[in-house]
Amino acid sequence: MGVDIRVKISAFCLQLADPSLESLARDAGQLEIYTRARTALESGTIEPTLEADLDALQAIVLAATGHGLYPTTQRGFGFLPGAARGHSAQIWVCPRAACAGRGRVRPGQHTPTCNASGEPLQPEQLAP
């Protein structure tokens, strides 16, 4: 089973706040791939070539570090036996619906922002 494009975008967006991925791409002679992917996300333009660019960046990271950008697990939620079904956990989601979001909403937490657009992430119920 392949990795969903929204999960790939989430993994890439998380890296935009850190110069490490850009440095790895530069060192591999593939800076144009990083720049093209970043520009696409910042402009909100999700082209068919974006997934290929993200996969190329995944390969660069994997070759350089031994692990890739993409998570190895899928996020899921299930109610405990006997628990009320009316509420579930909340996660932060992309305001543009471009990525799979990131992290659980915690009480009193400041709203994080999207590393690509600068817009605040939105809380959303995590479906079981």
DSSP file with accessible surface (Angstrom, degrees, kcal/mol):
  #  RESIDUE AA STRUCTURE BP1 BP2  ACC     N-H-->O    O-->H-N    N-H-->O    O-->H-N    TCO  KAPPA ALPHA  PHI   PSI    X-CA   Y-CA   Z-CA
    1    1 A M              0   0  213      0, 0.0     2,-0.0     0, 0.0     0, 0.0   0.000 360.0 360.0 360.0 129.5    0.0    0.0    0.0
    2    2 A G        -     0   0   64      1,-0.1     2,-0.5     0, 0.0     0, 0.0  -0.269 360.0 -95.0 -80.0 170.3    1.4    3.4   -1.0
    3    3 A V        -     0   0   41      1,-0.1    -1,-0.1    -2,-0.0     5,-0.0  -0.735  42.8-113.4 -88.5 129.3    1.6    6.5    1.0
    4    4 A D    >>  -     0   0   88     -2,-0.5     4,-2.0     1,-0.1     3,-0.6  -0.312  21.1-122.2 -60.1 142.5   -1.3    8.9    0.4
    5    5 A I  H 3> S+     0   0   49      1,-0.2     4,-2.7     2,-0.2     5,-0.2   0.861 112.4  57.1 -57.4 -35.6   -0.3   12.2   -1.2
    6    6 A R  H 3> S+     0   0   99      1,-0.2     4,-2.1     2,-0.2    94,-2.0   0.874 106.5  49.0 -66.4 -33.4   -1.7   14.2    1.7
    7    7 A V  H <> S+     0   0   20     -3,-0.6     4,-2.3    92,-0.2    -1,-0.2   0.907 110.6  51.0 -69.9 -39.4    0.6   12.3    4.1
    8    8 A K  H  X S+     0   0   15     -4,-2.0     4,-2.2     1,-0.2    -2,-0.2   0.921 110.5  48.8 -62.4 -43.5    3.5   13.0    1.8
    9    9 A I  H  X S+     0   0    3     -4,-2.7     4,-3.2     2,-0.2     5,-0.2   0.918 109.4  52.7 -64.1 -41.7    2.7   16.7    1.8
   10   10 A S  H  X S+     0   0   12     -4,-2.1     4,-2.1     1,-0.2    -1,-0.2   0.929 109.2  49.3 -57.5 -46.9    2.4   16.8    5.6
   11   11 A A  H  X S+     0   0    9     -4,-2.3     4,-0.9     1,-0.2    -1,-0.2   0.911 114.5  45.1 -61.2 -42.0    5.8   15.2    5.9
   12   12 A F  H >X S+     0   0    1     -4,-2.2     3,-0.9     1,-0.2     4,-0.7   0.935 109.7  54.3 -67.9 -45.4    7.3   17.8    3.5
   13   13 A C  H >< S+     0   0   10     -4,-3.2     3,-1.1     1,-0.3     4,-0.4   0.878 103.0  57.2 -57.3 -39.3    5.5   20.7    5.1
   14   14 A L  H >< S+     0   0   81     -4,-2.1     3,-0.7     1,-0.3    -1,-0.3   0.836 105.0  53.0 -60.5 -30.5    6.9   19.8    8.5
   15   15 A Q  H X< S+     0   0   61     -3,-0.9     3,-1.6    -4,-0.9     6,-0.4   0.637  87.2  81.3 -80.3 -14.3   10.4   20.0    7.0
   16   16 A L  T << S+     0   0    9     -3,-1.1    -1,-0.2    -4,-0.7    -2,-0.2   0.767  86.6  57.3 -65.5 -23.8    9.9   23.6    5.6
   17   17 A A  T <  S+     0   0   78     -3,-0.7    -1,-0.3    -4,-0.4    -2,-0.1   0.552 104.3  60.9 -82.5  -5.7   10.6   25.1    9.0
   18   18 A D  S X  S-     0   0   70     -3,-1.6     3,-0.6    -4,-0.1     4,-0.5  -0.969  73.3-144.6-124.7 133.6   14.1   23.5    9.1
   19   19 A P  T 3> S+     0   0   86      0, 0.0     4,-2.3     0, 0.0     5,-0.2   0.548  79.9  93.1 -76.2  -1.3   16.9   24.0    6.6
   20   20 A S  H 3> S+     0   0   60      1,-0.2     4,-2.5     2,-0.2     5,-0.2   0.896  84.3  46.6 -61.2 -46.3   18.1   20.4    6.8
   21   21 A L  H <> S+     0   0    3     -3,-0.6     4,-2.6    -6,-0.4    -1,-0.2   0.925 111.9  51.2 -64.9 -42.0   16.0   19.1    3.8
   22   22 A E  H  > S+     0   0   57     -4,-0.5     4,-2.5    -7,-0.2    -1,-0.2   0.921 110.9  49.4 -60.2 -41.3   17.0   22.0    1.6
   23   23 A S  H  X S+     0   0   48     -4,-2.3     4,-2.9     2,-0.2    -2,-0.2   0.908 109.9  50.6 -64.1 -43.2   20.7   21.3    2.5
   24   24 A L  H  X S+     0   0   44     -4,-2.5     4,-1.7     2,-0.2    -1,-0.2   0.916 111.9  47.7 -61.1 -42.8   20.3   17.6    1.7
   25   25 A A  H  <>S+     0   0    0     -4,-2.6     5,-3.2     2,-0.2     6,-0.4   0.916 112.9  48.7 -64.4 -42.1   18.7   18.4   -1.7
   26   26 A R  H ><5S+     0   0  116     -4,-2.5     3,-1.7     4,-0.2     5,-0.2   0.940 110.5  50.5 -62.3 -46.6   21.5   21.0   -2.4
   27   27 A D  H 3<5S+     0   0  135     -4,-2.9    -1,-0.2     1,-0.3    -2,-0.2   0.812 110.4  50.6 -62.1 -31.4   24.2   18.5   -1.5
   28   28 A A  T 3<5S-     0   0   50     -4,-1.7    -1,-0.3    -5,-0.2    -2,-0.2   0.418 116.7-114.4 -85.8   0.2   22.6   15.9   -3.8
   29   29 A G  T < 5S+     0   0   49     -3,-1.7    -3,-0.2    -4,-0.2     3,-0.2   0.748  90.4 108.5  73.1  24.1   22.5   18.4   -6.7
   30   30 A Q    >>< +     0   0   69     -5,-3.2     4,-1.3    -6,-0.2     3,-1.1  -0.042  24.1 127.8-123.0  30.3   18.7   18.3   -6.6
   31   31 A L  H 3>  +     0   0   50     -6,-0.4     4,-2.9     1,-0.3     5,-0.2   0.845  69.0  63.9 -58.9 -32.4   17.8   21.7   -5.2
   32   32 A E  H 3> S+     0   0  100      1,-0.2     4,-2.4     2,-0.2    -1,-0.3   0.856 100.2  52.9 -63.2 -30.5   15.5   22.5   -8.1
   33   33 A I  H <> S+     0   0   15     -3,-1.1     4,-2.4     2,-0.2    -1,-0.2   0.948 111.3  45.2 -68.2 -46.7   13.2   19.6   -6.9
   34   34 A Y  H  X S+     0   0    3     -4,-1.3     4,-2.8     2,-0.2     5,-0.2   0.940 115.1  48.1 -59.5 -47.7   13.0   21.0   -3.4
   35   35 A T  H  X S+     0   0   63     -4,-2.9     4,-2.8     1,-0.2     5,-0.2   0.912 111.1  50.0 -63.2 -42.2   12.4   24.5   -4.7
   36   36 A R  H  X S+     0   0  118     -4,-2.4     4,-2.2    -5,-0.2    -1,-0.2   0.930 113.3  45.9 -63.3 -43.8    9.7   23.4   -7.1
   37   37 A A  H  X S+     0   0    0     -4,-2.4     4,-2.2     2,-0.2    -2,-0.2   0.926 114.2  48.1 -65.9 -44.3    7.9   21.4   -4.3
   38   38 A R  H  X S+     0   0   66     -4,-2.8     4,-2.8    -5,-0.2     5,-0.2   0.937 111.9  49.2 -62.1 -45.1    8.2   24.3   -1.9
   39   39 A T  H  X S+     0   0   77     -4,-2.8     4,-2.1    -5,-0.2     6,-0.3   0.907 109.2  53.1 -61.8 -41.2    6.9   26.8   -4.4
   40   40 A A  H  X>S+     0   0   16     -4,-2.2     5,-2.1    -5,-0.2     4,-0.8   0.938 113.2  42.6 -60.9 -45.5    4.0   24.6   -5.3
   41   41 A L  H  <5S+     0   0    6     -4,-2.2     3,-0.4     1,-0.2    -2,-0.2   0.901 112.9  51.8 -71.0 -39.6    2.9   24.3   -1.7
   42   42 A E  H  <5S+     0   0   76     -4,-2.8    -1,-0.2     1,-0.2    -2,-0.2   0.863 114.8  43.2 -64.5 -33.4    3.4   28.0   -0.8
   43   43 A S  H  <5S-     0   0   71     -4,-2.1    -1,-0.2    -5,-0.2    -2,-0.2   0.582 111.0-121.3 -86.9 -10.9    1.3   29.0   -3.8
   44   44 A G  T  <5 +     0   0   38     -4,-0.8     2,-0.8    -3,-0.4    -3,-0.2   0.659  66.6 139.0  79.2  16.4   -1.4   26.4   -3.1
   45   45 A T      < -     0   0   57     -5,-2.1     2,-1.0    -6,-0.3    -1,-0.2  -0.837  34.0-169.5-100.1 107.5   -0.8   24.8   -6.5
   46   46 A I        -     0   0   80     -2,-0.8    -5,-0.0    -3,-0.1    -6,-0.0  -0.804  14.6-178.7 -99.6  95.1   -0.9   21.0   -6.3
   47   47 A E    >   -     0   0  102     -2,-1.0     3,-1.8     1,-0.1     4,-0.5  -0.547  41.4-110.3 -89.0 159.0    0.3   19.8   -9.7
   48   48 A P  T >> S+     0   0  117      0, 0.0     4,-0.6     0, 0.0     3,-0.5   0.796 117.3  61.8 -59.1 -26.6    0.6   16.1  -10.7
   49   49 A T  H 3> S+     0   0   83      1,-0.2     4,-2.2     2,-0.2     5,-0.2   0.665  83.7  80.3 -75.3 -14.0    4.4   16.5  -10.7
   50   50 A L  H <> S+     0   0    3     -3,-1.8     4,-2.8     1,-0.2     5,-0.2   0.916  89.3  51.8 -60.9 -43.1    4.4   17.3   -6.9
   51   51 A E  H <> S+     0   0   78     -3,-0.5     4,-2.6    -4,-0.5    -1,-0.2   0.918 109.5  49.5 -62.3 -40.6    4.1   13.7   -5.9
   52   52 A A  H  X S+     0   0   61     -4,-0.6     4,-2.1     2,-0.2    -1,-0.2   0.906 111.4  49.9 -63.5 -39.8    7.1   12.8   -8.1
   53   53 A D  H  X S+     0   0   12     -4,-2.2     4,-2.3     2,-0.2    -2,-0.2   0.921 111.1  48.5 -64.3 -42.8    9.1   15.6   -6.6
   54   54 A L  H  X S+     0   0    0     -4,-2.8     4,-2.4     1,-0.2    -2,-0.2   0.906 110.8  51.0 -65.6 -38.0    8.2   14.5   -3.0
   55   55 A D  H  X S+     0   0   64     -4,-2.6     4,-2.1    -5,-0.2    -1,-0.2   0.880 109.0  51.5 -65.9 -36.8    9.1   10.9   -3.8
   56   56 A A  H  X S+     0   0   33     -4,-2.1     4,-2.0     2,-0.2    -2,-0.2   0.912 110.4  48.4 -65.5 -40.4   12.5   12.2   -5.2
   57   57 A L  H  X S+     0   0    0     -4,-2.3     4,-2.6     2,-0.2     5,-0.2   0.892 108.1  55.3 -66.1 -37.4   13.1   14.1   -2.0
   58   58 A Q  H  X S+     0   0   41     -4,-2.4     4,-2.7     1,-0.2    -2,-0.2   0.928 108.1  48.6 -58.0 -44.9   12.1   11.0    0.0
   59   59 A A  H  X S+     0   0   57     -4,-2.1     4,-2.5     2,-0.2    -2,-0.2   0.891 110.0  51.8 -64.6 -38.4   14.8    9.0   -1.9
   60   60 A I  H  X S+     0   0   23     -4,-2.0     4,-2.1     2,-0.2    -2,-0.2   0.938 112.9  44.4 -62.8 -47.2   17.4   11.8   -1.2
   61   61 A V  H  X>S+     0   0    9     -4,-2.6     4,-2.9     2,-0.2     6,-0.5   0.925 113.1  51.4 -65.0 -43.0   16.7   11.7    2.5
   62   62 A L  H  X5S+     0   0   85     -4,-2.7     4,-2.1    -5,-0.2    -2,-0.2   0.929 111.9  46.4 -60.9 -43.4   16.6    7.9    2.6
   63   63 A A  H  <5S+     0   0   92     -4,-2.5    -1,-0.2     1,-0.2    -2,-0.2   0.877 119.0  41.2 -66.6 -37.0   20.0    7.7    0.9
   64   64 A A  H  <5S+     0   0   61     -4,-2.1    -2,-0.2    -5,-0.2    -1,-0.2   0.825 132.4  17.2 -81.9 -32.5   21.6   10.4    3.1
   65   65 A T  H  <5S-     0   0   61     -4,-2.9    -3,-0.2     2,-0.3    -2,-0.2   0.568  93.6-117.3-120.5 -15.5   20.1    9.4    6.5
   66   66 A G  S  <<S+     0   0   61     -4,-2.1     2,-0.3    -5,-0.5    -4,-0.2   0.409  92.1  71.3  87.8  -4.8   18.9    5.8    6.2
   67   67 A H  S    S-     0   0  124     -6,-0.5    -2,-0.3    -9,-0.0    -1,-0.2  -0.978  74.3-131.3-139.3 154.6   15.3    6.9    7.0
   68   68 A G        -     0   0   22     -2,-0.3   -10,-0.1     2,-0.2    -9,-0.1  -0.249  22.5-107.6 -99.2-174.5   12.8    8.7    4.8
   69   69 A L  S    S+     0   0   25    -15,-0.1    -1,-0.1    -2,-0.1   -11,-0.0   0.802  90.3  85.9 -78.1 -36.2   10.4   11.7    5.2
   70   70 A Y  S    S-     0   0   25      1,-0.1    -2,-0.2     2,-0.0   -62,-0.1  -0.454  83.6-112.5 -78.0 142.4    7.2    9.7    5.2
   71   71 A P        -     0   0   62      0, 0.0    -1,-0.1     0, 0.0    -2,-0.1  -0.348  13.5-143.0 -67.9 150.8    5.8    8.2    8.4
   72   72 A T  S    S+     0   0  143      2,-0.0     2,-0.3    -2,-0.0    -2,-0.0   0.493  80.7  56.5 -92.9  -4.9    5.9    4.4    8.7
   73   73 A T  S    S-     0   0  105      0, 0.0     2,-0.4     0, 0.0     0, 0.0  -0.884  77.1-127.3-124.1 158.4    2.5    4.2   10.5
   74   74 A Q        -     0   0  106     -2,-0.3     2,-0.2     1,-0.0    -2,-0.0  -0.837  28.1-114.6-102.9 143.4   -1.0    5.5    9.7
   75   75 A R        +     0   0  110     -2,-0.4     2,-0.3     2,-0.0    -1,-0.0  -0.537  46.2 162.5 -75.9 136.8   -2.9    7.6   12.2
   76   76 A G        -     0   0   63     -2,-0.2     2,-0.3     2,-0.0    50,-0.0  -0.958  24.1-155.8-149.8 168.2   -6.0    6.0   13.5
   77   77 A F        +     0   0   61     -2,-0.3     2,-0.3    50,-0.2    -2,-0.0  -0.990  10.6 176.1-149.8 136.3   -8.5    6.2   16.3
   78   78 A G        -     0   0   54     -2,-0.3     2,-0.2    50,-0.2    -2,-0.0  -0.998  31.6-114.6-141.1 143.7  -10.8    3.7   18.0
   79   79 A F        -     0   0   40     -2,-0.3     3,-0.1     1,-0.1     6,-0.1  -0.523  34.0-114.8 -73.8 144.1  -13.1    4.0   20.9
   80   80 A L    >   -     0   0  131     -2,-0.2     3,-2.4     1,-0.1    -1,-0.1  -0.446  48.8 -80.9 -71.2 150.9  -12.3    2.0   24.0
   81   81 A P  T 3  S+     0   0  129      0, 0.0    -1,-0.1     0, 0.0     3,-0.1  -0.305 118.5  11.3 -55.9 129.7  -14.9   -0.7   24.8
   82   82 A G  T 3  S+     0   0   88      1,-0.3     2,-0.1    -3,-0.1     3,-0.1   0.391  95.6 136.4  84.1  -4.0  -17.8    0.9   26.7
   83   83 A A    <   -     0   0   41     -3,-2.4    -1,-0.3     1,-0.1    -4,-0.1  -0.446  64.7 -97.4 -76.7 150.8  -16.7    4.4   25.9
   84   84 A A        -     0   0   82      1,-0.1     3,-0.4    -2,-0.1    -4,-0.1  -0.373  26.4-146.6 -63.6 143.3  -19.2    7.1   24.8
   85   85 A R  S    S+     0   0  165      1,-0.2    -1,-0.1    -3,-0.1    -2,-0.0   0.419  77.6  86.9 -94.7   3.0  -19.3    7.5   21.0
   86   86 A G  S    S+     0   0   66      1,-0.0     2,-0.3     2,-0.0    -1,-0.2   0.710  87.6  41.7 -80.9 -19.2  -20.1   11.2   20.9
   87   87 A H        +     0   0  156     -3,-0.4     2,-0.3    38,-0.0    -1,-0.0  -0.927  58.3 174.9-130.4 151.2  -16.6   12.6   21.1
   88   88 A S        -     0   0   27     -2,-0.3    39,-0.1    -9,-0.0    -3,-0.0  -0.908  41.5 -73.4-142.4 174.9  -13.2   11.8   19.6
   89   89 A A        -     0   0   28     -2,-0.3    37,-3.6    37,-0.2     2,-0.4  -0.259  44.2-133.8 -66.2 155.5   -9.8   13.2   19.6
   90   90 A Q  E     -A  125   0A  72     15,-0.3    15,-2.5    35,-0.3     2,-0.3  -0.890  18.2-167.6-111.2 146.8   -9.0   16.3   17.6
   91   91 A I  E     -AB 124 104A  14     33,-2.7    33,-2.1    -2,-0.4     2,-0.5  -0.875  29.1-105.9-124.9 161.3   -6.1   16.8   15.2
   92   92 A W  E     -AB 123 102A  14     11,-2.2    10,-2.2    10,-0.7     2,-0.3  -0.758  42.3-167.1 -85.7 128.7   -4.7   19.9   13.5
   93   93 A V  E     -A  122   0A  11     29,-3.0    29,-2.5    -2,-0.5     7,-0.1  -0.846  28.2 -91.3-119.3 158.8   -5.5   19.9    9.8
   94   94 A C    >   -     0   0   10      5,-0.5     3,-1.3    -2,-0.3    27,-0.1  -0.397  25.4-140.5 -65.6 132.0   -4.3   21.9    6.9
   95   95 A P  T 3  S+     0   0   39      0, 0.0    -1,-0.1     0, 0.0    26,-0.1   0.751 106.3  45.6 -67.4 -20.4   -6.4   25.1    6.2
   96   96 A R  T 3  S-     0   0   93     23,-0.1    -2,-0.1     0, 0.0     0, 0.0   0.364 108.1-125.3 -98.5   0.3   -6.1   24.4    2.4
   97   97 A A  S <  S+     0   0   70     -3,-1.3   -91,-0.0     1,-0.1     3,-0.0   0.781  75.8 124.3  57.9  29.3   -6.9   20.7    2.8
   98   98 A A        +     0   0   20    -57,-0.1     2,-0.2   -89,-0.0   -89,-0.2   0.792  67.0  31.7 -86.6 -30.5   -3.6   20.0    1.0
   99   99 A C  S    S-     0   0    9    -90,-0.1    -5,-0.5   -91,-0.1   -92,-0.2  -0.703  84.7-105.3-125.1 177.6   -2.1   17.7    3.6
  100  100 A A        -     0   0   17    -94,-2.0   -93,-0.1     1,-0.3   -94,-0.1   0.395  61.0-127.3 -84.2   3.4   -3.1   15.2    6.3
  101  101 A G        -     0   0    5    -95,-0.2     2,-0.3    -8,-0.1    -1,-0.3  -0.270  22.2-102.0  80.5-171.5   -2.4   17.7    9.1
  102  102 A R  E     -B   92   0A  61    -10,-2.2   -10,-0.7     1,-0.3    -1,-0.1  -0.958  56.7 -10.1-158.3 136.9   -0.3   17.1   12.1
  103  103 A G  E    S-     0   0A  45     -2,-0.3   -11,-2.2   -12,-0.2    -1,-0.3   0.480  73.4 -71.2  66.8 159.0   -0.5   16.3   15.7
  104  104 A R  E     -B   91   0A 118    -13,-0.2     2,-0.4     1,-0.1   -13,-0.3  -0.608  45.4-113.3 -85.9 143.3   -3.3   16.1   18.3
  105  105 A V        -     0   0   27    -15,-2.5   -15,-0.3    -2,-0.3    -1,-0.1  -0.647  37.1-163.2 -73.8 127.8   -5.0   19.2   19.6
  106  106 A R    >   -     0   0  137     -2,-0.4     3,-2.1     4,-0.1   -15,-0.0  -0.902  29.0 -92.0-116.2 145.9   -4.1   19.6   23.3
  107  107 A P  T 3  S+     0   0  126      0, 0.0     3,-0.1     0, 0.0    -1,-0.0  -0.269 110.7   8.1 -56.6 132.7   -6.0   21.8   25.8
  108  108 A G  T 3  S+     0   0   80      1,-0.2     2,-0.1    -3,-0.0    -3,-0.0   0.445  92.8 145.9  77.9   1.3   -4.5   25.2   26.1
  109  109 A Q    <   -     0   0   80     -3,-2.1    -1,-0.2     1,-0.1     2,-0.2  -0.445  52.7-116.9 -72.8 140.1   -2.2   24.7   23.1
  110  110 A H        -     0   0  173     -2,-0.1    -4,-0.1    -3,-0.1    -1,-0.1  -0.524  39.6 -98.9 -71.3 145.1   -1.4   27.7   20.8
  111  111 A T        -     0   0   79     -2,-0.2    -1,-0.1     1,-0.1    11,-0.0  -0.491  39.8-137.7 -68.5 121.9   -2.7   27.2   17.3
  112  112 A P        -     0   0   26      0, 0.0     9,-2.9     0, 0.0     2,-0.3  -0.339  15.5-130.1 -74.8 163.9    0.2   26.1   15.1
  113  113 A T  B     -C  120   0B  68      7,-0.3     2,-0.3    -2,-0.0     6,-0.1  -0.820  22.0 -99.9-115.1 156.1    0.6   27.5   11.6
  114  114 A C     >  -     0   0   10      5,-3.3     4,-2.0    -2,-0.3  -100,-0.0  -0.549  24.0-145.1 -70.7 129.8    1.1   25.9    8.2
  115  115 A N  T  4 S+     0   0   43     -2,-0.3    -1,-0.1     1,-0.2   -73,-0.0   0.710  97.4  46.1 -70.9 -19.5    4.8   26.0    7.3
  116  116 A A  T  4 S+     0   0   13      3,-0.1    -1,-0.2   -75,-0.1    -2,-0.0   0.897 129.2  17.1 -88.0 -45.4    3.9   26.4    3.6
  117  117 A S  T  4 S-     0   0   31      2,-0.2    -2,-0.2   -74,-0.0    -1,-0.0   0.656  88.3-129.2-103.7 -19.9    1.2   29.1    3.7
  118  118 A G     <  +     0   0   50     -4,-2.0    -3,-0.1     1,-0.3     3,-0.1   0.429  63.8 135.4  81.6  -1.5    1.6   30.7    7.2
  119  119 A E        -     0   0   72      1,-0.1    -5,-3.3    -6,-0.1    -1,-0.3  -0.481  64.6 -98.0 -78.1 150.3   -2.1   30.2    7.8
  120  120 A P  B     -C  113   0B  68      0, 0.0    -7,-0.3     0, 0.0    -1,-0.1  -0.420  38.1-117.6 -66.6 141.1   -3.3   28.8   11.2
  121  121 A L        -     0   0    6     -9,-2.9   -27,-0.2   -27,-0.1   -29,-0.0  -0.400  28.9-127.1 -71.9 157.8   -4.1   25.1   11.2
  122  122 A Q  E     -A   93   0A  91    -29,-2.5   -29,-3.0    -2,-0.1     2,-0.2  -0.887  12.9-121.5-112.5 137.9   -7.7   24.1   12.0
  123  123 A P  E     +A   92   0A  63      0, 0.0     2,-0.3     0, 0.0   -31,-0.2  -0.532  36.5 175.8 -75.1 142.2   -8.9   21.7   14.7
  124  124 A E  E     -A   91   0A 107    -33,-2.1   -33,-2.7    -2,-0.2   -19,-0.2  -0.996  35.1-103.2-146.6 144.3  -10.9   18.8   13.4
  125  125 A Q  E     -A   90   0A  89     -2,-0.3     2,-0.7   -35,-0.2   -35,-0.3  -0.443  34.2-127.8 -65.1 135.3  -12.4   15.7   14.9
  126  126 A L        -     0   0   29    -37,-3.6   -37,-0.2    -2,-0.1    -1,-0.1  -0.781  26.9-133.3 -85.0 116.9  -10.4   12.5   14.2
  127  127 A A              0   0   74     -2,-0.7   -50,-0.2     1,-0.1    -1,-0.0  -0.491 360.0 360.0 -73.6 141.9  -12.9   10.0   12.8
  128  128 A P              0   0  104      0, 0.0   -50,-0.2     0, 0.0    -1,-0.1  -0.263 360.0 360.0 -70.6 360.0  -12.8    6.5   14.1
